[in-house]
Amino acid sequence: MPNYKPEGALLTTSENQAFLKSQKSLADAMQRETVLEARAAVCDSSHNLIVPLGPMKGLIPREECALGIPDGTTRDIAIISRVGKPVCFVVTGFGEDEQGQPVAMLSRRRVQEKCFAQLMETLRPGDVIPAKVTHLENFGCFVDIGCGIVSLIPIDVISVSRISHPRDRFALGQDIFAVVKSVEGGRIYLSHKELLGTWEENAALFAPGETVAGAVRSVEDYGVFVELTPNLAGLAEPHPGVRPGQQASVFIKSLIPEKMKVKLIIVDAFDSPAAPAPLRYFLPGSHIDEFLYSPPQCTKVIKTRFSAT
């Protein structure tokens, strides 16, 4: 059974490059129904995608560009936005253009149909899957979970530490992991925070007496919440002039597992626009049934249950 991956994963592989070398190898890929990738160069006035291949031009007709294009449930912006980016496809035939030059006919939709059918059949709540960030909205992060099929990670399940926008955590084109929350109604629902470690796992990265870097997430009358890791934030004493979005150096006063608290003192806060820090995953494997964020000695229990077994 094929293992479908987010678009771009096949682009530079030796097998993919070998199939793109000649018309004979492309014909061989057509017979095998091998999924290939190349970079879309042009979307013409009829919204067909032109994909340069090694020996010839490739053409993905508009209705073969994506799931949902034929019935109108997917808008043409989904085609236009692929220009300059990798697209997956199978070769469906060969022909000639108006100048008599050879053209390989391609279909991205067929690949997506097979990928989606496999995802719906095999994915279960708790499965950990690779994904690629495709675009960011204030309500969440859209990711490619295979062959350009997109799913949403809502902002409230991106991390335990609250963020104002997904760009605080992710960058476009970033390869990440996600965990399947549910599969229902023809949709795949995702979460992310359960892969970033428990309170104890994150707290173990720090010790009282250290001064470390953090990000200011919110400023309240009673103190300032500073993120140390995506799944660990602490409360600092009020500090004048501090604003959300700033970076900060903070002194760690104490770590209190039974209350899930980190007490901090802000040493300095400053403006320093930067790309999101690389994510540190605590991956238990390819599947999790349950995620218990809170420490055993804590009376407050924070848990995500993915399946009944």
C-alpha positions as a Markdown table, in Angstrom:
| # | Residue | x | y | z |
|---|---|---|---|---|
| 1 | Met | 0.0 | 0.0 | 0.0 |
| 2 | Pro | 1.5 | 3.4 | -0.9 |
| 3 | Asn | 2.6 | 5.7 | 1.9 |
| 4 | Tyr | 1.3 | 9.1 | 0.8 |
| 5 | Lys | 3.3 | 12.1 | 2.1 |
| 6 | Pro | 2.9 | 15.9 | 2.0 |
| 7 | Glu | 3.8 | 17.4 | -1.3 |
| 8 | Gly | 7.5 | 18.1 | -1.7 |
| 9 | Ala | 8.6 | 14.9 | 0.0 |
| 10 | Leu | 9.3 | 13.1 | -3.3 |
| 11 | Leu | 10.7 | 16.0 | -5.3 |
| 12 | Thr | 14.4 | 15.4 | -4.9 |
| 13 | Thr | 14.4 | 11.6 | -4.4 |
| 14 | Ser | 16.5 | 9.6 | -6.8 |
| 15 | Glu | 13.5 | 7.4 | -7.8 |
| 16 | Asn | 11.4 | 10.4 | -8.7 |
| 17 | Gln | 14.3 | 12.0 | -10.6 |
| 18 | Ala | 14.9 | 8.8 | -12.5 |
| 19 | Phe | 11.3 | 8.6 | -13.7 |
| 20 | Leu | 11.4 | 12.2 | -15.0 |
| 21 | Lys | 14.4 | 11.7 | -17.2 |
| 22 | Ser | 12.8 | 10.5 | -20.4 |
| 23 | Gln | 9.5 | 9.7 | -22.1 |
| 24 | Lys | 10.3 | 6.0 | -21.8 |
| 25 | Ser | 10.7 | 6.3 | -18.0 |
| 26 | Leu | 7.6 | 8.5 | -17.8 |
| 27 | Ala | 5.7 | 5.8 | -19.8 |
| 28 | Asp | 7.0 | 3.2 | -17.3 |
| 29 | Ala | 5.7 | 5.3 | -14.4 |
| 30 | Met | 2.3 | 5.5 | -16.1 |
| 31 | Gln | 2.1 | 1.7 | -16.4 |
| 32 | Arg | 3.0 | 1.4 | -12.7 |
| 33 | Glu | 0.7 | 4.2 | -11.7 |
| 34 | Thr | 3.7 | 5.7 | -9.8 |
| 35 | Val | 3.2 | 8.9 | -8.0 |
| 36 | Leu | 5.7 | 11.5 | -9.1 |
| 37 | Glu | 6.4 | 15.1 | -8.2 |
| 38 | Ala | 7.7 | 18.2 | -10.1 |
| 39 | Arg | 7.4 | 22.0 | -9.6 |
| 40 | Ala | 4.4 | 23.7 | -11.3 |
| 41 | Ala | 5.7 | 26.6 | -13.4 |
| 42 | Val | 2.6 | 28.2 | -14.9 |
| 43 | Cys | -1.1 | 28.4 | -14.4 |
| 44 | Asp | -2.5 | 29.3 | -17.8 |
| 45 | Ser | -5.6 | 31.4 | -18.6 |
| 46 | Ser | -7.8 | 28.3 | -18.5 |
| 47 | His | -6.4 | 27.3 | -15.1 |
| 48 | Asn | -4.4 | 24.4 | -16.4 |
| 49 | Leu | -1.1 | 23.8 | -14.6 |
| 50 | Ile | 2.1 | 23.6 | -16.7 |
| 51 | Val | 4.7 | 21.3 | -15.1 |
| 52 | Pro | 8.2 | 21.2 | -16.7 |
| 53 | Leu | 9.5 | 17.6 | -16.9 |
| 54 | Gly | 12.9 | 16.5 | -18.0 |
| 55 | Pro | 12.2 | 15.6 | -21.6 |
| 56 | Met | 8.9 | 17.4 | -22.2 |
| 57 | Lys | 6.2 | 19.7 | -20.8 |
| 58 | Gly | 3.6 | 18.2 | -18.5 |
| 59 | Leu | 0.0 | 19.4 | -18.4 |
| 60 | Ile | -2.5 | 19.0 | -15.6 |
| 61 | Pro | -5.9 | 20.0 | -17.0 |
| 62 | Arg | -7.9 | 22.2 | -14.7 |
| 63 | Glu | -10.3 | 19.4 | -13.5 |
| 64 | Glu | -7.4 | 17.2 | -12.8 |
| 65 | Cys | -5.6 | 19.7 | -10.6 |
| 66 | Ala | -7.3 | 19.0 | -7.3 |
| 67 | Leu | -10.1 | 17.2 | -5.5 |
| 68 | Gly | -13.3 | 19.2 | -5.6 |
| 69 | Ile | -12.5 | 21.3 | -8.7 |
| 70 | Pro | -15.0 | 19.4 | -11.0 |
| 71 | Asp | -17.9 | 19.8 | -8.6 |
| 72 | Gly | -17.0 | 23.4 | -7.5 |
| 73 | Thr | -16.3 | 22.5 | -3.8 |
| 74 | Thr | -12.7 | 23.6 | -4.3 |
| 75 | Arg | -12.0 | 27.0 | -5.7 |
| 76 | Asp | -9.5 | 27.8 | -8.5 |
| 77 | Ile | -7.3 | 29.6 | -6.0 |
| 78 | Ala | -6.2 | 26.2 | -5.0 |
| 79 | Ile | -4.8 | 25.7 | -8.5 |
| 80 | Ile | -3.3 | 29.2 | -8.9 |
| 81 | Ser | -1.5 | 29.0 | -5.5 |
| 82 | Arg | 0.4 | 25.9 | -6.6 |
| 83 | Val | 2.6 | 27.8 | -9.1 |
| 84 | Gly | 6.2 | 27.6 | -8.0 |
| 85 | Lys | 5.5 | 24.8 | -5.6 |
| 86 | Pro | 5.8 | 21.0 | -5.9 |
| 87 | Val | 2.8 | 19.1 | -7.2 |
| 88 | Cys | 2.2 | 15.4 | -7.1 |
| 89 | Phe | 0.7 | 13.5 | -10.1 |
| 90 | Val | 0.4 | 10.4 | -12.1 |
| 91 | Val | 1.0 | 10.2 | -15.8 |
| 92 | Thr | -2.2 | 9.5 | -17.7 |
| 93 | Gly | -1.1 | 9.7 | -21.3 |
| 94 | Phe | 0.9 | 11.5 | -23.9 |
| 95 | Gly | 0.0 | 13.9 | -26.7 |
| 96 | Glu | 1.2 | 17.0 | -28.5 |
| 97 | Asp | 0.7 | 20.7 | -28.0 |
| 98 | Glu | -0.3 | 23.2 | -30.8 |
| 99 | Gln | 3.3 | 23.4 | -31.9 |
| 100 | Gly | 3.5 | 19.7 | -32.3 |
| 101 | Gln | 5.7 | 19.3 | -29.2 |
| 102 | Pro | 5.3 | 16.2 | -27.0 |
| 103 | Val | 3.2 | 16.7 | -23.8 |
| 104 | Ala | 2.7 | 14.4 | -20.9 |
| 105 | Met | -0.9 | 14.4 | -19.6 |
| 106 | Leu | -1.0 | 14.4 | -15.8 |
| 107 | Ser | -3.5 | 14.1 | -13.0 |
| 108 | Arg | -3.1 | 15.4 | -9.4 |
| 109 | Arg | -6.7 | 14.7 | -8.6 |
| 110 | Arg | -6.3 | 10.9 | -9.1 |
| 111 | Val | -3.5 | 10.9 | -6.6 |
| 112 | Gln | -5.5 | 12.9 | -4.1 |
| 113 | Glu | -8.5 | 10.6 | -4.5 |
| 114 | Lys | -6.4 | 7.5 | -3.6 |
| 115 | Cys | -4.6 | 9.3 | -0.8 |
| 116 | Phe | -7.8 | 10.5 | 0.7 |
| 117 | Ala | -9.4 | 7.1 | 0.5 |
| 118 | Gln | -6.4 | 5.5 | 2.2 |
| 119 | Leu | -6.4 | 8.2 | 5.0 |
| 120 | Met | -10.1 | 7.8 | 5.7 |
| 121 | Glu | -9.7 | 4.0 | 5.8 |
| 122 | Thr | -6.6 | 3.7 | 7.9 |
| 123 | Leu | -6.3 | 6.7 | 10.2 |
| 124 | Arg | -7.5 | 6.3 | 13.8 |
| 125 | Pro | -7.7 | 8.8 | 16.6 |
| 126 | Gly | -4.3 | 9.0 | 18.3 |
| 127 | Asp | -2.3 | 8.3 | 15.1 |
| 128 | Val | 0.8 | 10.6 | 14.8 |
| 129 | Ile | 1.3 | 11.8 | 11.2 |
| 130 | Pro | 3.8 | 14.1 | 9.3 |
| 131 | Ala | 2.3 | 17.3 | 8.0 |
| 132 | Lys | 3.5 | 20.4 | 6.2 |
| 133 | Val | 2.3 | 24.0 | 7.0 |
| 134 | Thr | 0.5 | 25.4 | 4.0 |
| 135 | His | -1.1 | 28.6 | 5.3 |
| 136 | Leu | -1.8 | 30.4 | 8.6 |
| 137 | Glu | -5.0 | 32.1 | 9.7 |
| 138 | Asn | -5.9 | 33.7 | 13.0 |
| 139 | Phe | -8.1 | 30.7 | 13.9 |
| 140 | Gly | -5.6 | 28.0 | 13.1 |
| 141 | Cys | -2.9 | 26.4 | 10.9 |
| 142 | Phe | -3.7 | 24.5 | 7.7 |
| 143 | Val | -1.4 | 21.6 | 6.9 |
| 144 | Asp | -0.9 | 19.2 | 4.0 |
| 145 | Ile | -1.3 | 15.7 | 5.4 |
| 146 | Gly | -0.7 | 13.9 | 2.1 |
| 147 | Cys | -0.6 | 14.8 | -1.6 |
| 148 | Gly | -1.9 | 18.3 | -1.1 |
| 149 | Ile | -4.9 | 17.2 | 1.1 |
| 150 | Val | -5.3 | 19.9 | 3.7 |
| 151 | Ser | -6.5 | 19.7 | 7.3 |
| 152 | Leu | -6.8 | 22.3 | 10.1 |
| 153 | Ile | -5.0 | 22.5 | 13.4 |
| 154 | Pro | -7.2 | 24.9 | 15.5 |
| 155 | Ile | -5.2 | 27.6 | 17.4 |
| 156 | Asp | -6.4 | 26.3 | 20.8 |
| 157 | Val | -4.8 | 22.9 | 20.2 |
| 158 | Ile | -1.5 | 24.1 | 18.7 |
| 159 | Ser | 0.2 | 24.2 | 22.2 |
| 160 | Val | -0.5 | 24.4 | 25.9 |
| 161 | Ser | 1.0 | 27.9 | 26.0 |
| 162 | Arg | -1.5 | 30.2 | 24.4 |
| 163 | Ile | -0.5 | 32.2 | 21.3 |
| 164 | Ser | -2.2 | 35.1 | 19.6 |
| 165 | His | -1.7 | 33.8 | 16.1 |
| 166 | Pro | -0.4 | 30.5 | 14.6 |
| 167 | Arg | 2.6 | 32.4 | 13.1 |
| 168 | Asp | 3.9 | 32.6 | 16.7 |
| 169 | Arg | 4.5 | 28.9 | 16.5 |
| 170 | Phe | 4.7 | 27.9 | 12.8 |
| 171 | Ala | 6.3 | 29.1 | 9.6 |
| 172 | Leu | 5.0 | 28.5 | 6.0 |
| 173 | Gly | 6.4 | 25.3 | 4.5 |
| 174 | Gln | 7.5 | 24.0 | 7.9 |
| 175 | Asp | 7.5 | 20.2 | 8.3 |
| 176 | Ile | 5.7 | 19.3 | 11.6 |
| 177 | Phe | 3.9 | 16.4 | 13.2 |
| 178 | Ala | 0.2 | 16.3 | 14.1 |
| 179 | Val | -2.0 | 13.8 | 16.0 |
| 180 | Val | -5.4 | 12.7 | 14.6 |
| 181 | Lys | -8.1 | 13.8 | 17.0 |
| 182 | Ser | -11.0 | 12.2 | 15.0 |
| 183 | Val | -12.1 | 11.0 | 11.6 |
| 184 | Glu | -15.7 | 11.7 | 10.9 |
| 185 | Gly | -18.0 | 13.1 | 8.3 |
| 186 | Gly | -15.4 | 12.9 | 5.6 |
| 187 | Arg | -13.1 | 15.1 | 7.6 |
| 188 | Ile | -9.8 | 14.5 | 9.5 |
| 189 | Tyr | -9.5 | 16.6 | 12.6 |
| 190 | Leu | -6.0 | 17.3 | 14.1 |
| 191 | Ser | -4.3 | 18.4 | 17.3 |
| 192 | His | -0.7 | 19.2 | 18.0 |
| 193 | Lys | -0.1 | 20.1 | 21.7 |
| 194 | Glu | -0.1 | 16.5 | 22.8 |
| 195 | Leu | 3.2 | 16.0 | 20.9 |
| 196 | Leu | 5.1 | 18.8 | 22.7 |
| 197 | Gly | 5.5 | 17.1 | 26.0 |
| 198 | Thr | 4.0 | 16.9 | 29.5 |
| 199 | Trp | 4.5 | 19.5 | 32.2 |
| 200 | Glu | 7.1 | 17.4 | 33.8 |
| 201 | Glu | 9.0 | 16.7 | 30.5 |
| 202 | Asn | 9.2 | 20.4 | 29.8 |
| 203 | Ala | 9.9 | 21.5 | 33.4 |
| 204 | Ala | 12.8 | 19.0 | 33.4 |
| 205 | Leu | 14.6 | 21.2 | 30.9 |
| 206 | Phe | 14.9 | 24.0 | 33.5 |
| 207 | Ala | 16.1 | 24.4 | 37.1 |
| 208 | Pro | 15.5 | 27.1 | 39.8 |
| 209 | Gly | 18.2 | 29.7 | 39.9 |
| 210 | Glu | 18.7 | 29.7 | 36.1 |
| 211 | Thr | 18.1 | 32.7 | 33.9 |
| 212 | Val | 16.6 | 31.7 | 30.6 |
| 213 | Ala | 15.0 | 33.1 | 27.5 |
| 214 | Gly | 11.2 | 33.3 | 27.0 |
| 215 | Ala | 8.4 | 35.0 | 25.1 |
| 216 | Val | 5.9 | 37.3 | 26.7 |
| 217 | Arg | 2.4 | 35.9 | 25.9 |
| 218 | Ser | 0.1 | 38.0 | 28.0 |
| 219 | Val | 0.3 | 40.8 | 30.6 |
| 220 | Glu | -2.3 | 40.9 | 33.4 |
| 221 | Asp | -2.7 | 43.1 | 36.5 |
| 222 | Tyr | -1.3 | 40.4 | 38.7 |
| 223 | Gly | 1.7 | 39.4 | 36.5 |
| 224 | Val | 3.2 | 38.5 | 33.2 |
| 225 | Phe | 2.8 | 35.1 | 31.5 |
| 226 | Val | 6.1 | 34.1 | 29.9 |
| 227 | Glu | 6.4 | 31.1 | 27.7 |
| 228 | Leu | 9.5 | 29.0 | 28.3 |
| 229 | Thr | 8.6 | 26.2 | 25.8 |
| 230 | Pro | 5.4 | 25.8 | 23.7 |
| 231 | Asn | 4.0 | 23.5 | 26.5 |
| 232 | Leu | 5.3 | 25.4 | 29.5 |
| 233 | Ala | 4.6 | 29.0 | 30.6 |
| 234 | Gly | 5.3 | 30.7 | 33.9 |
| 235 | Leu | 4.0 | 33.7 | 35.8 |
| 236 | Ala | 6.4 | 36.5 | 36.5 |
| 237 | Glu | 5.9 | 39.4 | 38.9 |
| 238 | Pro | 4.5 | 42.6 | 37.3 |
| 239 | His | 7.1 | 44.5 | 35.3 |
| 240 | Pro | 6.7 | 48.0 | 33.9 |
| 241 | Gly | 6.6 | 48.5 | 30.1 |
| 242 | Val | 6.4 | 44.8 | 29.2 |
| 243 | Arg | 4.2 | 44.0 | 26.2 |
| 244 | Pro | 2.9 | 40.7 | 24.7 |
| 245 | Gly | 5.1 | 39.6 | 21.8 |
| 246 | Gln | 8.3 | 40.7 | 23.4 |
| 247 | Gln | 11.2 | 38.4 | 24.2 |
| 248 | Ala | 12.4 | 38.3 | 27.8 |
| 249 | Ser | 15.2 | 37.0 | 30.0 |
| 250 | Val | 13.7 | 35.5 | 33.1 |
| 251 | Phe | 15.0 | 34.2 | 36.4 |
| 252 | Ile | 13.4 | 31.0 | 37.6 |
| 253 | Lys | 12.4 | 31.3 | 41.2 |
| 254 | Ser | 10.7 | 27.9 | 41.5 |
| 255 | Leu | 9.1 | 25.0 | 39.8 |
| 256 | Ile | 6.1 | 23.6 | 41.6 |
| 257 | Pro | 4.8 | 20.3 | 40.1 |
| 258 | Glu | 1.9 | 19.8 | 42.5 |
| 259 | Lys | 0.4 | 23.1 | 41.3 |
| 260 | Met | 1.9 | 23.0 | 37.8 |
| 261 | Lys | 3.4 | 26.4 | 38.4 |
| 262 | Val | 6.6 | 28.1 | 37.3 |
| 263 | Lys | 7.4 | 31.3 | 39.3 |
| 264 | Leu | 9.6 | 33.8 | 37.4 |
| 265 | Ile | 11.2 | 37.2 | 37.7 |
| 266 | Ile | 11.7 | 39.3 | 34.5 |
| 267 | Val | 15.3 | 40.5 | 34.2 |
| 268 | Asp | 14.7 | 42.2 | 30.9 |
| 269 | Ala | 12.2 | 42.4 | 28.1 |
| 270 | Phe | 12.9 | 43.6 | 24.6 |
| 271 | Asp | 11.6 | 43.7 | 21.0 |
| 272 | Ser | 13.3 | 41.1 | 18.9 |
| 273 | Pro | 11.2 | 39.9 | 15.9 |
| 274 | Ala | 12.3 | 36.4 | 15.0 |
| 275 | Ala | 11.0 | 33.3 | 13.2 |
| 276 | Pro | 9.3 | 30.7 | 15.4 |
| 277 | Ala | 11.8 | 28.6 | 17.4 |
| 278 | Pro | 12.3 | 25.0 | 16.2 |
| 279 | Leu | 9.8 | 22.7 | 17.8 |
| 280 | Arg | 10.9 | 20.0 | 20.2 |
| 281 | Tyr | 8.7 | 16.9 | 20.0 |
| 282 | Phe | 8.3 | 14.3 | 22.6 |
| 283 | Leu | 7.1 | 11.5 | 20.3 |
| 284 | Pro | 6.0 | 8.3 | 22.0 |
| 285 | Gly | 5.7 | 6.5 | 18.7 |
| 286 | Ser | 3.3 | 6.5 | 15.8 |
| 287 | His | 0.2 | 6.3 | 18.0 |
| 288 | Ile | -1.0 | 7.5 | 21.4 |
| 289 | Asp | -4.2 | 6.6 | 23.2 |
| 290 | Glu | -3.9 | 9.1 | 26.0 |
| 291 | Phe | -1.9 | 12.3 | 26.8 |
| 292 | Leu | -1.7 | 13.2 | 30.5 |
| 293 | Tyr | -0.2 | 16.7 | 30.7 |
| 294 | Ser | -0.4 | 17.2 | 34.5 |
| 295 | Pro | 2.1 | 15.6 | 36.9 |
| 296 | Pro | 0.8 | 12.6 | 39.0 |
| 297 | Gln | 1.0 | 14.7 | 42.3 |
| 298 | Cys | -1.1 | 17.5 | 40.9 |
| 299 | Thr | -4.8 | 17.5 | 41.9 |
| 300 | Lys | -5.8 | 19.2 | 38.7 |
| 301 | Val | -5.9 | 16.6 | 35.9 |
| 302 | Ile | -5.3 | 17.7 | 32.3 |
| 303 | Lys | -5.8 | 14.8 | 29.9 |
| 304 | Thr | -6.6 | 14.1 | 26.3 |
| 305 | Arg | -8.1 | 10.7 | 25.5 |
| 306 | Phe | -7.9 | 9.7 | 21.8 |
| 307 | Ser | -9.4 | 6.2 | 21.9 |
| 308 | Ala | -11.3 | 3.8 | 24.1 |
| 309 | Thr | -8.6 | 1.2 | 24.2 |
